[in-house]
Amino acid sequence: MSDANVKEPAPASTGYQIFRTATSPSLDETAHMEVVGMNPEFEAGIAKALEAGFAEGNIVKTLFSRPGFSLTYAWFKSGFPLPLHTHDADCLYYIVAGSLQLGTDTLGPGDGFFLPANKAYRYTPGPKGVEVLEFRGQENFNIDFLAKSLPAWEKIASAVSTRREDWAGEVPPSAVLA
């Protein structure tokens, strides 16, 4: 397709807005999610996890946001050790591709789950990872990791280190559908 066929997003005055996953900023770049509840042990622990490759196990993008609404895309690679955490906003999750284990339930494409604000949760991505859409009724929200101790984060860092090499070659599970 030539550049002449690429259309620019319609201005907001048209009554609709277009977003494109490929050009969406990371959640970190938009600063819509604030990490809360930090202490020195947590800071040291998350630094160890990041050094082990924590950021290489996931991609999280802000697809759309405005006051009162946000849509986030997340790809968690296989076995990513998502720590137990909460958010201060209700969230509806929709699984686009791959699978995840939530408690005793295995969820796949087309499945989803709802979590009320401040409900602690974690899930484990399946063998091909998982891609989810996260719908929230707020533009800005927080994340509070319940793992606050250095030993807890050292365990996470160890799991990351074990998976890091495998993650290097992984593709999003939706790529298999294309």
DRENDO-1510 file (C-alpha; in Angstrom, 1 decimal, always signed):
<recs>
REC; n; res; u; v; w
REC; 1; MET; +0.0; +0.0; +0.0 .
REC; 2; SER; +1.4; +3.4; -0.9 .
REC; 3; ASP; +1.5; +6.4; +1.4 .
REC; 4; ALA; -1.2; +8.0; -0.7 .
REC; 5; ASN; -3.6; +5.3; +0.6 .
REC; 6; VAL; -2.9; +5.9; +4.2 .
REC; 7; LYS; -5.6; +8.0; +5.8 .
REC; 8; GLU; -4.9; +10.3; +8.7 .
REC; 9; PRO; -7.2; +9.9; +11.7 .
REC; 10; ALA; -10.4; +12.0; +11.5 .
REC; 11; PRO; -10.3; +15.1; +13.6 .
REC; 12; ALA; -12.5; +15.0; +16.8 .
REC; 13; SER; -14.9; +17.4; +15.1 .
REC; 14; THR; -16.2; +14.5; +12.9 .
REC; 15; GLY; -17.7; +12.9; +15.9 .
REC; 16; TYR; -15.4; +9.9; +16.0 .
REC; 17; GLN; -11.8; +9.2; +16.8 .
REC; 18; ILE; -9.6; +6.5; +15.3 .
REC; 19; PHE; -6.8; +4.8; +17.2 .
REC; 20; ARG; -4.2; +2.4; +15.8 .
REC; 21; THR; -2.5; -0.2; +18.0 .
REC; 22; ALA; +0.7; +0.0; +16.0 .
REC; 23; THR; +1.2; +3.7; +16.8 .
REC; 24; SER; -0.4; +3.8; +20.3 .
REC; 25; PRO; +1.9; +4.9; +23.1 .
REC; 26; SER; +2.9; +2.6; +25.9 .
REC; 27; LEU; +0.9; +2.9; +29.1 .
REC; 28; ASP; +4.1; +4.3; +30.7 .
REC; 29; GLU; +4.4; +7.0; +28.1 .
REC; 30; THR; +0.9; +8.3; +28.8 .
REC; 31; ALA; +1.2; +8.2; +32.6 .
REC; 32; HIS; -2.4; +7.1; +33.0 .
REC; 33; MET; -1.4; +4.5; +35.6 .
REC; 34; GLU; +0.4; +5.5; +38.8 .
REC; 35; VAL; +2.2; +2.9; +40.9 .
REC; 36; VAL; +1.2; +3.4; +44.6 .
REC; 37; GLY; +2.3; +1.9; +47.9 .
REC; 38; MET; +6.0; +1.9; +47.2 .
REC; 39; ASN; +8.5; +1.4; +50.0 .
REC; 40; PRO; +12.3; +0.9; +49.9 .
REC; 41; GLU; +12.1; -2.9; +49.8 .
REC; 42; PHE; +9.5; -2.8; +47.0 .
REC; 43; GLU; +11.7; -0.3; +45.0 .
REC; 44; ALA; +14.8; -2.5; +45.4 .
REC; 45; GLY; +12.8; -5.6; +44.5 .
REC; 46; ILE; +11.2; -4.2; +41.4 .
REC; 47; ALA; +14.6; -3.0; +40.3 .
REC; 48; LYS; +15.8; -6.6; +40.5 .
REC; 49; ALA; +12.8; -7.8; +38.5 .
REC; 50; LEU; +13.4; -5.1; +35.8 .
REC; 51; GLU; +17.1; -6.1; +35.6 .
REC; 52; ALA; +16.1; -9.7; +35.2 .
REC; 53; GLY; +13.9; -8.8; +32.2 .
REC; 54; PHE; +10.4; -8.0; +33.7 .
REC; 55; ALA; +9.7; -5.4; +31.0 .
REC; 56; GLU; +10.6; -7.9; +28.2 .
REC; 57; GLY; +7.7; -10.1; +29.3 .
REC; 58; ASN; +4.9; -7.7; +28.5 .
REC; 59; ILE; +3.7; -4.9; +26.2 .
REC; 60; VAL; +1.0; -2.6; +27.5 .
REC; 61; LYS; -0.4; +0.2; +25.3 .
REC; 62; THR; -2.9; +2.9; +25.8 .
REC; 63; LEU; -5.2; +2.6; +22.8 .
REC; 64; PHE; -7.7; +5.3; +23.7 .
REC; 65; SER; -8.3; +7.5; +26.7 .
REC; 66; ARG; -10.3; +10.5; +27.6 .
REC; 67; PRO; -11.9; +11.7; +30.9 .
REC; 68; GLY; -14.2; +8.9; +32.1 .
REC; 69; PHE; -12.9; +6.1; +29.8 .
REC; 70; SER; -9.8; +4.2; +28.8 .
REC; 71; LEU; -8.9; +1.2; +26.7 .
REC; 72; THR; -5.7; -0.6; +27.2 .
REC; 73; TYR; -4.1; -3.4; +25.2 .
REC; 74; ALA; -1.8; -5.8; +27.0 .
REC; 75; TRP; +0.3; -8.7; +25.7 .
REC; 76; PHE; +1.7; -10.9; +28.5 .
REC; 77; LYS; +4.2; -13.4; +27.2 .
REC; 78; SER; +4.0; -17.1; +28.2 .
REC; 79; GLY; +4.3; -17.7; +31.9 .
REC; 80; PHE; +4.8; -14.0; +32.8 .
REC; 81; PRO; +4.7; -13.7; +36.6 .
REC; 82; LEU; +2.0; -11.0; +36.9 .
REC; 83; PRO; +2.2; -10.0; +40.6 .
REC; 84; LEU; -0.8; -9.9; +42.8 .
REC; 85; HIS; -2.1; -6.3; +42.6 .
REC; 86; THR; -5.1; -4.0; +42.6 .
REC; 87; HIS; -6.4; -1.0; +40.7 .
REC; 88; ASP; -8.6; +1.8; +42.0 .
REC; 89; ALA; -10.9; +1.5; +39.0 .
REC; 90; ASP; -13.4; -1.2; +37.9 .
REC; 91; CYS; -12.0; -3.1; +34.9 .
REC; 92; LEU; -13.5; -5.3; +32.3 .
REC; 93; TYR; -11.0; -7.7; +30.6 .
REC; 94; TYR; -11.6; -9.2; +27.1 .
REC; 95; ILE; -9.2; -11.9; +25.8 .
REC; 96; VAL; -8.3; -11.3; +22.2 .
REC; 97; ALA; -5.9; -14.3; +21.7 .
REC; 98; GLY; -4.0; -16.8; +23.7 .
REC; 99; SER; -5.2; -18.0; +27.1 .
REC; 100; LEU; -4.8; -17.3; +30.8 .
REC; 101; GLN; -5.4; -19.0; +34.1 .
REC; 102; LEU; -7.5; -17.1; +36.6 .
REC; 103; GLY; -7.8; -19.0; +39.8 .
REC; 104; THR; -9.1; -22.5; +38.7 .
REC; 105; ASP; -10.5; -21.2; +35.4 .
REC; 106; THR; -8.8; -21.3; +32.0 .
REC; 107; LEU; -10.0; -18.5; +29.8 .
REC; 108; GLY; -9.4; -18.1; +26.0 .
REC; 109; PRO; -10.3; -16.0; +23.0 .
REC; 110; GLY; -13.7; -14.4; +23.4 .
REC; 111; ASP; -13.8; -14.9; +27.2 .
REC; 112; GLY; -13.4; -12.2; +29.7 .
REC; 113; PHE; -13.8; -11.2; +33.3 .
REC; 114; PHE; -14.8; -8.2; +35.4 .
REC; 115; LEU; -13.0; -6.9; +38.5 .
REC; 116; PRO; -14.3; -4.3; +40.8 .
REC; 117; ALA; -12.0; -1.5; +42.0 .
REC; 118; ASN; -9.6; -2.6; +44.7 .
REC; 119; LYS; -10.1; -6.3; +44.1 .
REC; 120; ALA; -6.7; -8.1; +44.4 .
REC; 121; TYR; -6.0; -10.4; +41.5 .
REC; 122; ARG; -3.4; -12.0; +39.3 .
REC; 123; TYR; -3.5; -14.4; +36.4 .
REC; 124; THR; -1.0; -16.5; +34.6 .
REC; 125; PRO; -0.7; -16.3; +30.8 .
REC; 126; GLY; -0.9; -19.6; +28.9 .
REC; 127; PRO; +1.7; -21.4; +26.9 .
REC; 128; LYS; +1.4; -19.0; +23.9 .
REC; 129; GLY; +0.9; -15.9; +26.2 .
REC; 130; VAL; -2.3; -13.8; +26.2 .
REC; 131; GLU; -3.5; -10.6; +24.6 .
REC; 132; VAL; -6.2; -8.7; +26.5 .
REC; 133; LEU; -8.2; -5.5; +26.2 .
REC; 134; GLU; -8.8; -3.7; +29.4 .
REC; 135; PHE; -11.8; -1.4; +29.6 .
REC; 136; ARG; -12.0; +1.1; +32.4 .
REC; 137; GLY; -14.5; +3.9; +33.4 .
REC; 138; GLN; -11.6; +6.2; +34.2 .
REC; 139; GLU; -8.8; +7.7; +32.2 .
REC; 140; ASN; -6.3; +7.6; +35.1 .
REC; 141; PHE; -6.0; +4.8; +37.6 .
REC; 142; ASN; -3.4; +3.3; +39.9 .
REC; 143; ILE; -1.7; +0.0; +40.4 .
REC; 144; ASP; -0.9; -1.3; +43.9 .
REC; 145; PHE; +1.4; -4.3; +43.8 .
REC; 146; LEU; +0.7; -6.3; +47.0 .
REC; 147; ALA; +4.2; -7.8; +46.9 .
REC; 148; LYS; +6.1; -5.3; +49.0 .
REC; 149; SER; +9.0; -7.3; +50.3 .
REC; 150; LEU; +12.4; -7.8; +48.7 .
REC; 151; PRO; +12.1; -11.7; +48.9 .
REC; 152; ALA; +8.7; -11.6; +47.1 .
REC; 153; TRP; +10.3; -9.6; +44.2 .
REC; 154; GLU; +13.4; -11.8; +44.2 .
REC; 155; LYS; +11.1; -14.7; +43.5 .
REC; 156; ILE; +9.4; -12.8; +40.7 .
REC; 157; ALA; +12.9; -11.8; +39.3 .
REC; 158; SER; +13.9; -15.5; +39.4 .
REC; 159; ALA; +10.7; -16.5; +37.4 .
REC; 160; VAL; +11.5; -13.7; +34.9 .
REC; 161; SER; +15.1; -14.8; +34.5 .
REC; 162; THR; +13.9; -18.4; +33.8 .
REC; 163; ARG; +11.5; -17.2; +31.0 .
REC; 164; ARG; +13.5; -14.3; +29.5 .
REC; 165; GLU; +15.3; -16.3; +26.8 .
REC; 166; ASP; +12.0; -17.9; +25.6 .
REC; 167; TRP; +10.3; -14.5; +25.5 .
REC; 168; ALA; +12.9; -13.2; +23.0 .
REC; 169; GLY; +11.4; -15.3; +20.2 .
REC; 170; GLU; +7.7; -15.1; +21.1 .
REC; 171; VAL; +5.1; -13.4; +18.9 .
REC; 172; PRO; +1.7; -12.3; +20.0 .
REC; 173; PRO; -0.8; -15.1; +19.9 .
REC; 174; SER; -3.0; -13.1; +17.5 .
REC; 175; ALA; -0.2; -13.2; +14.9 .
REC; 176; VAL; -0.9; -16.9; +14.6 .
REC; 177; LEU; -4.4; -16.0; +13.5 .
REC; 178; ALA; -3.3; -13.7; +10.7 .
</recs>
